[in-house]
Amino acid sequence: ALRKTTLQTCALPIWVVLRSASDGVLKVAQRPEFLLLGKTGTPFTRGRLMQDKTVLLDTGLENGRIKWPKSLPSLQTGGDYSLHLAGDGVTRVIKLAIGSQTVQKTPAIIQLD
């Protein structure tokens, strides 16, 4: 199940809880930032953002964060994007939908339990 909490002044979720059997889609800005929380968020050491089968970003997590680099172009709406988390033999895939906002004011907080 996917549960979202959204600020009234912003169309993007500020907090997302992803359960192990989640089939939801997380809506993010064109230059996304993610923050992983929760006890199962700790084994993840790498994040890979992909469009279809093309790797757009492959990075280590810094204090549970993934931030879109300024050197890369913005993501486009309508693409088939996903965030792949890996570490300590554990993997998770989160489907992403790209919104019309260029930059997120707060990171998309992903609580994995």
C-alpha positions in Angstrom: 0.0 0.0 0.0 1.1 3.5 -0.7 0.3 6.3 1.7 1.0 10.0 0.9 1.0 13.2 2.9 0.8 16.4 0.9 1.2 20.0 1.8 -1.8 22.1 0.7 0.5 24.7 -0.9 2.4 22.1 -2.9 1.2 19.4 -5.2 4.1 17.1 -4.4 4.0 14.7 -1.5 6.3 15.5 1.4 6.1 12.0 3.0 5.5 8.6 1.5 5.3 5.3 3.2 6.0 2.3 1.0 5.0 -1.1 2.3 6.8 -4.2 1.0 4.0 -5.0 -1.4 3.6 -1.5 -2.7 2.5 -1.0 -6.3 2.0 2.8 -6.0 3.8 5.6 -7.9 5.6 8.5 -6.2 5.2 11.8 -7.9 8.4 14.0 -7.8 9.8 17.2 -9.4 11.9 17.3 -12.6 15.0 17.6 -10.4 14.1 15.3 -7.5 15.6 14.8 -4.1 14.9 11.8 -1.9 15.3 11.1 1.8 15.0 7.5 3.1 13.9 6.9 6.6 13.0 3.8 8.7 14.7 0.8 10.0 14.7 -0.9 6.6 15.9 2.3 4.9 19.3 1.8 6.6 20.7 -1.2 4.6 20.4 0.8 1.3 23.7 2.3 0.2 23.1 3.0 -3.5 20.4 4.6 -5.5 19.9 4.3 -9.2 17.4 6.4 -11.1 16.4 4.8 -14.4 14.2 5.7 -17.4 13.1 2.4 -19.0 16.3 0.4 -19.0 18.7 3.4 -19.2 20.6 4.5 -16.0 20.3 8.2 -15.6 21.9 8.5 -12.2 23.8 5.9 -10.1 25.0 7.3 -6.8 25.7 6.4 -3.2 23.4 7.6 -0.5 24.7 10.3 1.8 22.9 10.2 5.1 20.0 8.5 3.4 19.7 11.2 0.7 19.8 11.2 -3.1 19.8 14.6 -4.8 19.6 15.3 -8.5 22.9 16.7 -9.6 23.0 20.2 -11.2 25.1 18.9 -14.0 22.3 16.6 -15.3 19.3 17.7 -17.3 15.9 17.8 -15.7 13.6 14.7 -16.0 10.7 15.0 -18.4 7.0 14.4 -17.6 5.5 11.3 -19.2 8.6 9.1 -19.0 8.8 5.6 -17.5 11.1 6.4 -14.5 12.0 4.3 -11.4 14.2 4.6 -8.4 16.2 1.4 -7.6 17.6 1.1 -4.1 20.3 -1.5 -3.3 22.5 -2.5 -0.5 23.4 -5.5 1.8 21.7 -7.9 -0.6 18.4 -6.0 -0.4 16.8 -4.2 -3.4 13.6 -2.1 -3.8 12.1 -0.5 -6.9 9.9 2.6 -6.6 8.0 3.8 -9.7 8.2 7.5 -10.3 5.9 10.0 -12.0 7.5 13.3 -12.9 5.5 16.4 -12.1 5.5 19.8 -13.7 7.5 21.5 -11.0 11.2 21.8 -11.8 12.6 21.8 -8.2 11.2 20.3 -5.0 11.1 22.6 -2.0 11.5 19.6 0.3 12.8 16.1 -0.5 10.4 13.3 -1.1 10.7 11.4 2.2 10.5 7.7 1.7 9.8 5.6 4.8 10.4 2.0 4.1 9.0 -0.4 6.7 
